[in-house]
Amino acid sequence: MNPLSKILIADDKPENLYALESVLKAVDAEIIKAGSGNEALTATLNHDFALAVLDIQMPEMDGYELAELMQGDEQTRSVPIIFLSAVFSDDVHKFRGYESGAVDFITKPFDPDILISKVKIFLELNRRKTEAEEHKNKLRSSNALMTSIMESPKNIAIFALDPEYRYINFNQSHKKTVSRTWNKEIDIGMNILDMIKDPEKRNKAKDYFNRALNGETFISVEEFESESSEQFYTENHYNPITTEDGAIIGLTVFLTDITKRRQIEEDLKHTNERLREHIDERRKIEAALLISKEKAERERETAETANKKLTDSIRYAQMIQSSLLPNPENIKGFLSDSFFIWKPRDIVGGDFIFTDWFEDGLLIAVIDCTGHGVPGAFMTIIASFGLKKITGGEGFHTPDQILKRMNFLVKTTLQQDTEYALSDDGLDAAICFIKPEEKTLTFAGARLPLFYVSDGEVKVIKGDRQSVGYKRSDVNFKFTSHTIRIEPGMAFYMLTDGFTDQIGGEKNLRFGTRKFTELLKSNHKQPFDEQRNILLEAYTEHRGENEKRDDVTVIGFGFK
């Protein structure tokens, strides 16, 4: 239930305040009374008002002075003000009232019906303003992850628009592209179509935006000409922005500059033609390639230097990544006997835990994305959104189907199904689907195993020797599904390889699967919170003074 809007009424005469309050009881609002200008000013510090109804003639601070102070304060500048006066009702004083920031001037004695009608209008305007602000805040919240994505890649221009083609967000690369193309500075809220002067190009851009706003995901290749008549080409990926309930609230566009690629293609074509007639041109081409290689090396060194400046943004990325993880307390409501270990090697990492609840059971997964640090964290965002789309939007619940679908989504999202893909990233995963009523657990893994303890013996189900999303990953690969009957006293564990691959100990060796298995066998009957502490202590003792090798994630849960 939304809180009532608040109306400030100020008059130095108590009988006038009482009368005004009695009239305004007819509107659905909370009335805050002030017997002087100073009291009214103090009230603005403690309340957010939808409207102020002020008497002009008050001691110490009159209504004009109060209105001018409210107009000068950022918090109260937008509050509409109605002046009530029986003495100062001539045109000169009305003009001064409007000049002080008033939106209306009513003389006393006033018609209650007219006052109520006007008050209702301003309350309705405030309600609409509040709804618009709430919608804006929702957009800002939903775009938090998008902002993280936009701040990471430096070779891709990214921007997001609302349904009115106004900027919601953009990265620096897109800002530079706009400056290069139209010599314009952009800002949040600006309509992108206003910058495109050519009617044909503007209509074409609008058509592309509308396709995305209608739910279509597609790719286009566009040619642009800068203010200096420089031609360049981009490959544009259009995607709708959807809420959890499927509503489309905007779109994103990822633009990759492919000018160099097209230029290389044209150069190779021209070179092949020349080779048929002039074999001597071969040396010139080799020289040009050498220069290009040196330039690429310099650009790589420049990029490495620029990456050192990202530390400040990584702290914010940590908060965003942490928000993707499930709340252990919520999971304990479903699995009371459980523990979770999530220890990134750096501030952020490439491991994450994913859970989802359905009518027939619980999905719980451990994901190990390529690398660690910022690149790994970026991959976790892609993987997390992919899992939510697969389990929520597409309705897949079985682990083997989820892995197969995830393989396709990661590969196509990163364009690693193309010859010109710049990356070769993916993930390993272990996924369980638990059906309490049927007392079954179904597991499928992509290179990550499932350990479980039954009748005091530790058993291991290895994941398939197939990773998810890489260039070499087969999109048609069928992951193996394993179903286990849940018996009382059984315990289950999933982990990424960062735990067992950690170097340490007296001989500076891996922690190893055998040692991990022995820990499970010796301690599986302990309370799960105690098991967590035992595993962490063993890991820390083994690591010693060695650097942490990788992100560490472990999940354990059992059934009484």
C-alpha positions as MATLAB code, in Angstrom:
seq = 'MNPLSKILIADDKPENLYALESVLKAVDAEIIKAGSGNEALTATLNHDFALAVLDIQMPEMDGYELAELMQGDEQTRSVPIIFLSAVFSDDVHKFRGYESGAVDFITKPFDPDILISKVKIFLELNRRKTEAEEHKNKLRSSNALMTSIMESPKNIAIFALDPEYRYINFNQSHKKTVSRTWNKEIDIGMNILDMIKDPEKRNKAKDYFNRALNGETFISVEEFESESSEQFYTENHYNPITTEDGAIIGLTVFLTDITKRRQIEEDLKHTNERLREHIDERRKIEAALLISKEKAERERETAETANKKLTDSIRYAQMIQSSLLPNPENIKGFLSDSFFIWKPRDIVGGDFIFTDWFEDGLLIAVIDCTGHGVPGAFMTIIASFGLKKITGGEGFHTPDQILKRMNFLVKTTLQQDTEYALSDDGLDAAICFIKPEEKTLTFAGARLPLFYVSDGEVKVIKGDRQSVGYKRSDVNFKFTSHTIRIEPGMAFYMLTDGFTDQIGGEKNLRFGTRKFTELLKSNHKQPFDEQRNILLEAYTEHRGENEKRDDVTVIGFGFK';
ca = [
       0.000    0.000    0.000;
       1.448    3.358   -1.070;
       1.870    6.009    1.699;
      -0.424    9.025    1.674;
       0.778   12.182   -0.053;
       1.570   15.031    2.355;
       0.221   18.597    2.221;
       1.885   21.453    4.134;
      -0.493   24.174    5.382;
       0.931   27.287    7.033;
      -0.985   30.102    8.765;
      -0.228   32.059   11.931;
      -3.881   31.993   13.015;
      -4.955   28.667   14.625;
      -8.572   29.153   13.593;
      -7.508   29.490    9.954;
      -5.381   26.350   10.208;
      -8.291   24.443   11.711;
     -10.663   25.623    8.989;
      -8.221   24.809    6.221;
      -7.521   21.392    7.708;
     -11.254   20.663    7.898;
     -11.696   21.465    4.215;
      -8.712   19.390    3.127;
      -9.948   16.308    4.998;
     -11.991   15.681    1.866;
      -8.819   14.710   -0.034;
      -6.828   11.539    0.522;
      -3.690   13.080    2.008;
      -1.802   13.619    5.291;
      -2.024   17.231    6.515;
       1.065   18.754    8.198;
       0.308   22.061    9.976;
       2.700   24.938   10.650;
       1.870   28.052   12.690;
       4.642   30.187   11.208;
       7.067   30.418    8.327;
       9.876   29.008   10.466;
       7.766   26.005   11.521;
       6.874   25.371    7.871;
      10.521   25.560    6.828;
      11.445   23.064    9.548;
       8.677   20.722    8.374;
      10.199   20.643    4.871;
      13.339   19.137    6.384;
      11.400   16.197    7.858;
       8.770   15.510    5.189;
       8.460   15.211    1.415;
       5.455   17.328    0.420;
       3.240   16.943   -2.617;
       1.771   20.464   -2.137;
       2.120   23.558    0.097;
      -0.800   25.894    0.912;
       0.627   29.053    2.489;
      -0.800   32.181    4.067;
       1.104   35.303    2.980;
       0.862   37.497    6.068;
       2.810   35.721    8.841;
       5.188   37.193   11.463;
       8.995   36.764   11.273;
       8.841   35.114    7.829;
       5.966   35.816    5.420;
       4.700   33.441    2.737;
       6.757   35.088   -0.007;
      10.010   34.587    1.893;
       9.092   30.994    2.733;
       8.315   30.255   -0.939;
      11.612   31.796   -2.074;
      13.552   29.654    0.430;
      11.709   26.530   -0.738;
      12.478   27.362   -4.349;
      16.151   27.733   -3.502;
      16.379   24.268   -1.922;
      16.875   21.223   -4.182;
      14.592   19.075   -1.993;
      11.593   21.461   -2.076;
      12.122   23.241   -5.399;
       9.540   21.092   -7.203;
       6.826   21.399   -4.503;
       3.838   23.341   -5.974;
       2.731   26.286   -3.792;
      -0.762   27.807   -3.471;
      -1.014   31.202   -1.723;
      -4.103   32.055    0.353;
      -4.595   35.713    1.245;
      -7.406   38.089    2.144;
      -5.240   41.214    2.395;
      -2.701   40.856   -0.426;
      -4.971   39.979   -3.332;
      -4.217   42.743   -5.850;
      -2.336   42.089   -9.106;
       0.973   43.387   -7.740;
       0.974   40.882   -4.875;
      -0.268   38.100   -7.135;
       2.632   38.804   -9.488;
       5.058   38.695   -6.579;
       3.522   35.390   -5.481;
       4.039   33.823   -8.882;
       7.539   35.304   -8.994;
       8.279   33.625   -5.620;
       7.409   30.257   -7.108;
       3.652   29.903   -6.537;
       1.519   27.992   -9.013;
      -1.808   29.516   -7.864;
      -3.165   32.446   -5.829;
      -6.532   32.124   -4.028;
      -8.160   34.986   -2.154;
      -9.947   34.607    1.167;
     -12.656   33.777    1.835;
     -12.148   30.889   -0.588;
     -14.603   28.482   -2.147;
     -13.876   25.065   -0.549;
     -14.926   23.196   -3.697;
     -12.518   25.196   -5.857;
      -9.669   24.696   -3.386;
     -10.329   20.946   -3.133;
     -10.497   20.641   -6.914;
      -7.153   22.356   -7.353;
      -5.553   20.375   -4.540;
      -6.720   17.114   -6.115;
      -5.143   18.145   -9.415;
      -1.770   18.753   -7.782;
      -1.987   15.512   -5.789;
      -2.696   13.614   -8.989;
       0.295   15.283  -10.646;
       2.440   14.293   -7.661;
       1.159   10.713   -7.862;
       2.110   10.503  -11.515;
       5.477   12.058  -10.765;
       6.055    9.498   -7.983;
       5.079    6.622  -10.278;
       7.423    7.935  -12.945;
      10.231    8.183  -10.387;
       9.561    4.627   -9.179;
       9.650    3.408  -12.765;
      12.903    5.293  -13.266;
      14.372    3.683  -10.129;
      13.321    0.241  -11.358;
      15.039    0.940  -14.634;
      18.131    2.126  -12.767;
      18.150   -1.033  -10.647;
      17.617   -3.357  -13.612;
      20.433   -1.585  -15.425;
      22.963   -2.052  -12.623;
      24.274   -5.267  -14.125;
      24.096   -3.706  -17.576;
      26.316   -0.879  -16.348;
      28.847   -3.439  -15.151;
      28.817   -5.030  -18.596;
      29.205   -1.669  -20.291;
      32.206   -0.695  -18.195;
      34.171   -3.857  -19.038;
      34.755   -4.349  -22.802;
      36.828   -1.576  -24.389;
      36.602   -2.733  -28.021;
      32.798   -2.864  -28.187;
      30.466    0.163  -28.222;
      27.353   -0.547  -26.118;
      24.234    1.515  -25.491;
      20.740    0.931  -24.105;
      17.509    2.776  -25.021;
      14.042    2.997  -23.484;
      10.893    2.490  -25.641;
      11.028    6.202  -26.575;
      14.557    5.767  -28.035;
      16.130    7.717  -25.163;
      19.479    6.723  -23.711;
      19.302    4.597  -20.543;
      23.026    3.873  -20.512;
      26.110    3.765  -22.730;
      29.827    3.090  -22.445;
      32.773    5.292  -23.346;
      33.382    3.444  -26.591;
      29.902    4.354  -27.847;
      30.357    7.942  -26.699;
      33.529    8.157  -28.806;
      31.730    6.572  -31.774;
      28.944    9.195  -31.623;
      31.511   11.989  -31.394;
      33.380   10.503  -34.342;
      30.214   10.078  -36.461;
      28.100   13.129  -35.674;
      30.446   15.322  -33.617;
      27.870   15.259  -30.793;
      28.070   14.858  -27.022;
      25.468   12.442  -25.648;
      23.826   12.161  -22.246;
      21.320    9.945  -20.427;
      17.765   10.798  -21.509;
      18.791   12.138  -24.937;
      16.821   10.804  -27.916;
      19.242    9.077  -30.278;
      17.031    9.751  -33.329;
      17.469   13.510  -32.851;
      21.133   13.163  -33.886;
      20.389   11.417  -37.198;
      19.591   14.175  -39.685;
      19.249   12.031  -42.820;
      15.515   10.992  -42.940;
      16.266    7.680  -44.656;
      18.935    6.691  -42.129;
      16.745    7.870  -39.231;
      13.801    5.739  -40.397;
      16.092    2.753  -40.884;
      17.502    3.129  -37.347;
      13.988    3.509  -35.938;
      12.888    0.336  -37.723;
      15.806   -1.612  -36.190;
      15.013   -0.257  -32.709;
      11.330   -1.204  -33.085;
      12.256   -4.745  -34.114;
      14.210   -5.154  -30.867;
      11.414   -3.508  -28.849;
       9.050   -6.095  -30.349;
      11.212   -8.880  -28.912;
      13.474   -9.683  -31.870;
      17.190  -10.425  -31.469;
      19.187   -9.871  -34.652;
      22.468   -8.689  -36.201;
      23.061   -6.015  -38.838;
      26.139   -4.603  -40.567;
      26.103   -0.836  -41.094;
      28.272    1.685  -42.914;
      28.865    5.112  -41.369;
      30.574    8.277  -42.488;
      32.162   10.568  -39.912;
      32.138   14.360  -39.920;
      35.576   14.195  -41.553;
      34.172   11.969  -44.350;
      35.867    8.885  -42.881;
      33.972    5.673  -43.639;
      33.779    2.832  -41.127;
      31.689   -0.283  -40.616;
      30.092   -1.834  -37.533;
      28.441   -5.148  -36.776;
      25.442   -4.395  -34.538;
      23.747   -6.886  -32.190;
      20.216   -5.815  -31.170;
      18.588   -7.344  -28.074;
      15.388   -6.531  -26.131;
      15.615   -5.753  -22.395;
      12.977   -7.789  -20.567;
      11.785   -7.878  -16.967;
      11.284  -11.073  -14.992;
       7.616  -11.164  -16.070;
       8.591  -10.905  -19.741;
       7.728   -7.227  -20.282;
      10.016   -5.420  -22.740;
      11.292   -2.153  -21.215;
      13.990   -1.206  -23.693;
      16.769   -2.519  -25.889;
      20.548   -2.870  -25.998;
      22.835   -2.578  -29.003;
      26.391   -3.980  -29.104;
      28.480   -2.416  -31.910;
      31.786   -3.971  -32.986;
      33.966   -1.946  -35.333;
      34.722   -4.302  -38.248;
      36.352   -1.656  -40.458;
      39.747   -3.255  -40.118;
      38.355   -6.673  -40.905;
      36.606   -5.440  -44.047;
      39.673   -3.464  -45.018;
      41.835   -6.566  -44.622;
      39.399   -8.522  -46.777;
      39.541   -5.847  -49.462;
      43.320   -5.650  -49.206;
      43.645   -9.411  -49.598;
      41.362   -9.386  -52.612;
      43.340   -6.577  -54.211;
      46.609   -8.316  -53.340;
      45.511  -11.565  -54.942;
      44.666   -9.700  -58.120;
      48.013   -7.977  -58.169;
      49.881  -11.231  -57.453;
      48.669  -12.603  -60.773;
      50.526   -9.813  -62.567;
      53.219   -8.562  -60.204;
      55.018  -11.108  -58.050;
      57.255   -8.341  -56.677;
      54.321   -6.868  -54.754;
      54.695   -9.774  -52.341;
      57.538   -8.049  -50.507;
      55.482   -4.875  -50.074;
      52.608   -6.857  -48.601;
      54.935   -8.606  -46.136;
      56.318   -5.223  -45.082;
      52.761   -3.922  -44.579;
      51.873   -6.987  -42.465;
      54.968   -6.452  -40.341;
      53.943   -2.839  -39.680;
      50.424   -4.023  -38.837;
      51.833   -6.585  -36.384;
      53.987   -3.965  -34.672;
      50.980   -1.673  -34.440;
      48.903   -4.487  -32.928;
      51.652   -5.141  -30.371;
      51.731   -1.457  -29.422;
      47.949   -1.448  -29.072;
      48.166   -4.545  -26.874;
      50.706   -2.841  -24.595;
      48.497    0.253  -24.442;
      45.509   -1.892  -23.490;
      47.497   -3.602  -20.720;
      48.461   -0.211  -19.305;
      44.834    0.938  -19.405;
      43.691   -2.196  -17.566;
      45.705   -1.130  -14.501;
      43.262    1.723  -13.993;
      40.283   -0.602  -13.482;
      40.906   -1.358   -9.798;
      38.397    1.212   -8.500;
      35.579   -0.199  -10.629;
      36.375   -3.771   -9.545;
      35.166   -3.003   -6.005;
      31.790   -2.021   -7.398;
      31.801   -5.100   -9.619;
      32.285   -7.214   -6.477;
      29.049   -5.859   -5.033;
      27.216   -6.597   -8.278;
      28.608  -10.130   -8.512;
      27.762  -10.858   -4.879;
      24.152   -9.871   -5.593;
      23.984  -12.708   -8.151;
      24.734  -15.336   -5.493;
      21.845  -17.017   -3.640;
      21.231  -16.172    0.002;
      22.403  -19.193    2.072;
      19.652  -18.536    4.621;
      17.001  -18.819    1.894;
      18.481  -22.113    0.695;
      18.571  -23.444    4.249;
      14.781  -23.065    4.212;
      14.802  -25.813    1.584;
      18.006  -27.657    2.552;
      18.405  -27.150    6.278;
      21.574  -29.273    6.334;
      23.887  -27.409    3.950;
      26.912  -25.152    3.637;
      28.450  -22.931    0.973;
      32.025  -21.792    0.348;
      32.661  -19.027   -2.202;
      36.206  -17.591   -2.159;
      37.278  -15.697   -5.311;
      41.020  -15.647   -5.978;
      40.808  -11.881   -6.572;
      38.213   -9.306   -5.537;
      35.790  -10.793   -8.051;
      35.997  -14.195   -9.696;
      34.788  -16.640  -12.293;
      32.975  -19.041   -9.913;
      29.375  -18.656   -8.833;
      26.534  -20.608   -7.265;
      23.098  -20.732   -8.894;
      19.799  -21.888   -7.399;
      16.182  -21.871   -8.533;
      12.979  -23.248   -7.037;
      10.152  -24.931   -8.921;
       6.956  -26.669   -7.949;
       8.559  -30.084   -8.314;
      11.964  -29.390   -6.790;
      15.142  -27.370   -6.324;
      17.892  -26.687   -8.868;
      21.375  -26.071   -7.434;
      24.531  -25.606   -9.481;
      28.240  -24.761   -9.199;
      29.664  -22.898  -12.199;
      33.379  -22.356  -13.011;
      33.765  -19.769  -15.781;
      36.901  -19.088  -17.801;
      39.605  -17.330  -15.809;
      39.193  -15.308  -12.637;
      39.169  -11.650  -11.651;
      37.253   -9.223  -13.906;
      37.158  -11.466  -17.033;
      35.824  -14.359  -14.988;
      33.263  -12.102  -13.280;
      32.093  -10.815  -16.655;
      31.551  -14.406  -17.767;
      29.543  -15.155  -14.592;
      27.099  -12.369  -15.492;
      26.596  -13.847  -18.963;
      26.231  -17.351  -17.490;
      23.857  -16.222  -14.719;
      21.518  -14.461  -17.143;
      21.731  -17.492  -19.434;
      20.712  -19.869  -16.639;
      17.812  -17.625  -15.604;
      16.611  -17.524  -19.197;
      16.910  -21.310  -19.586;
      15.210  -22.282  -16.305;
      12.737  -19.417  -16.071;
      11.957  -18.209  -19.574;
      12.428  -21.500  -21.438;
      11.289  -23.860  -18.679;
      14.176  -26.379  -18.710;
      14.677  -28.125  -15.332;
      16.728  -31.272  -16.015;
      20.516  -30.753  -15.633;
      21.519  -32.403  -18.929;
      19.083  -30.247  -20.929;
      20.232  -27.119  -19.090;
      23.894  -27.841  -19.926;
      23.111  -28.458  -23.593;
      21.068  -25.266  -23.853;
      23.737  -23.313  -21.915;
      26.376  -24.585  -24.350;
      24.451  -23.027  -27.222;
      23.658  -19.724  -25.471;
      27.225  -18.998  -24.294;
      28.717  -19.929  -27.632;
      26.349  -17.739  -29.655;
      26.326  -14.851  -27.173;
      30.127  -14.574  -27.430;
      29.950  -15.209  -31.221;
      32.258  -18.179  -30.758;
      30.299  -20.032  -33.399;
      31.848  -17.697  -36.017;
      35.256  -17.687  -37.663;
      35.974  -14.120  -36.625;
      35.302  -14.509  -32.890;
      37.850  -12.643  -30.771;
      37.336  -14.764  -27.668;
      37.386  -18.440  -26.711;
      35.669  -18.490  -23.340;
      33.249  -20.844  -21.638;
      32.595  -22.664  -18.388;
      32.531  -25.964  -16.488;
      29.494  -26.837  -14.394;
      27.932  -29.302  -11.964;
      24.121  -29.191  -11.732;
      21.707  -31.090   -9.462;
      17.921  -31.165   -9.538;
      16.386  -32.404   -6.276;
      12.825  -33.754   -6.091;
      11.991  -34.130   -2.387;
       8.639  -35.845   -2.918;
      10.141  -38.473   -5.225;
      13.327  -38.619   -3.090;
      15.562  -38.413   -6.154;
      18.548  -36.314   -7.178;
      19.445  -35.922  -10.861;
      22.971  -34.786  -11.765;
      24.773  -33.758  -14.930;
      28.247  -32.257  -15.136;
      30.492  -30.513  -17.620;
      33.965  -31.525  -16.361;
      32.904  -31.003  -12.721;
      32.010  -34.002  -10.491;
      29.437  -34.835   -7.842;
      30.699  -36.456   -4.619;
      28.228  -38.226   -2.361;
      28.474  -40.319    0.798;
      26.249  -43.376    1.184;
      26.606  -45.990    3.929;
      29.905  -44.408    4.967;
      31.492  -44.707    1.518;
      32.414  -41.760   -0.694;
      31.349  -42.151   -4.309;
      32.117  -39.903   -7.258;
      30.132  -39.252  -10.433;
      32.420  -37.551  -12.904;
      31.104  -34.903  -15.234;
      31.310  -35.377  -18.981;
      34.662  -34.460  -20.568;
      32.979  -31.604  -22.385;
      33.082  -27.929  -21.441;
      30.347  -25.406  -22.206;
      30.453  -22.573  -24.730;
      34.033  -22.742  -26.051;
      34.838  -22.620  -29.758;
      35.655  -26.340  -29.679;
      32.508  -27.229  -27.704;
      30.046  -29.322  -29.698;
      26.603  -27.668  -29.544;
      24.986  -31.049  -30.284;
      26.734  -32.836  -27.426;
      24.298  -34.693  -25.142;
      25.340  -34.486  -21.516;
      24.904  -37.578  -19.362;
      22.096  -37.586  -16.796;
      22.565  -39.527  -13.511;
      19.673  -40.154  -11.092;
      20.335  -41.164   -7.480;
      17.774  -42.415   -4.965;
      18.026  -40.247   -1.824;
      18.338  -42.269    1.375;
      18.454  -40.933    4.936;
      21.978  -39.978    6.009;
      23.265  -39.332    2.493;
      25.405  -36.239    1.878;
      26.250  -34.575   -1.450;
      29.100  -32.235   -2.457;
      29.939  -30.181   -5.556;
      33.048  -28.043   -6.061;
      35.164  -26.253   -8.634;
      38.757  -27.329   -9.273;
      40.207  -24.353   -7.373;
      40.027  -26.343   -4.111;
      41.756  -29.562   -5.257;
      44.250  -27.813   -7.586;
      45.682  -25.582   -4.853;
      49.453  -25.998   -4.525;
      50.928  -26.353   -1.016;
      52.007  -28.709    1.718;
      55.535  -29.837    2.510;
      56.153  -31.121   -1.034;
      54.393  -28.214   -2.730;
      51.841  -30.494   -4.425;
      48.146  -30.216   -5.297;
      45.620  -30.655   -2.507;
      44.190  -33.422   -4.675;
      40.932  -35.347   -4.977;
      42.103  -38.177   -2.681;
      42.705  -35.861    0.268;
      39.364  -34.147   -0.341;
      37.616  -37.553   -0.426;
      39.249  -38.567    2.874;
      37.978  -35.353    4.500;
      34.433  -36.125    3.352;
      34.604  -39.713    4.581;
      35.896  -38.652    8.005;
      33.543  -35.734    8.598;
      30.314  -36.285    6.641;
      28.370  -37.004    9.855;
      29.424  -33.674   11.395;
      26.977  -30.723   11.288;
      27.316  -29.020    7.929;
      28.472  -25.713    9.409;
      31.269  -27.651   11.133;
      32.106  -29.451    7.860;
      32.528  -26.061    6.206;
      35.014  -24.966    8.851;
      36.946  -28.250    8.560;
      37.296  -27.895    4.778;
      38.399  -24.267    5.014;
      40.954  -25.051    7.718;
      42.376  -27.939    5.673;
      42.582  -25.766    2.556;
      44.247  -22.872    4.402;
      46.755  -25.158    6.133;
      47.678  -26.849    2.833;
      48.052  -23.551    0.994;
      50.367  -22.028    3.571;
      52.265  -19.043    2.142;
      51.514  -19.969   -1.477;
      49.381  -17.674   -3.593;
      45.791  -18.699   -4.117;
      45.797  -20.480   -7.471;
      42.144  -20.142   -8.479;
      38.675  -19.270   -7.252;
      37.328  -21.736   -4.662;
      33.676  -22.811   -4.481;
      32.224  -25.776   -2.537;
      28.594  -26.747   -1.836;
      27.548  -29.459    0.619;
      24.073  -30.643    1.616;
      22.516  -33.715    3.198;
      19.281  -35.471    4.092;
      18.328  -36.842    7.478;
];
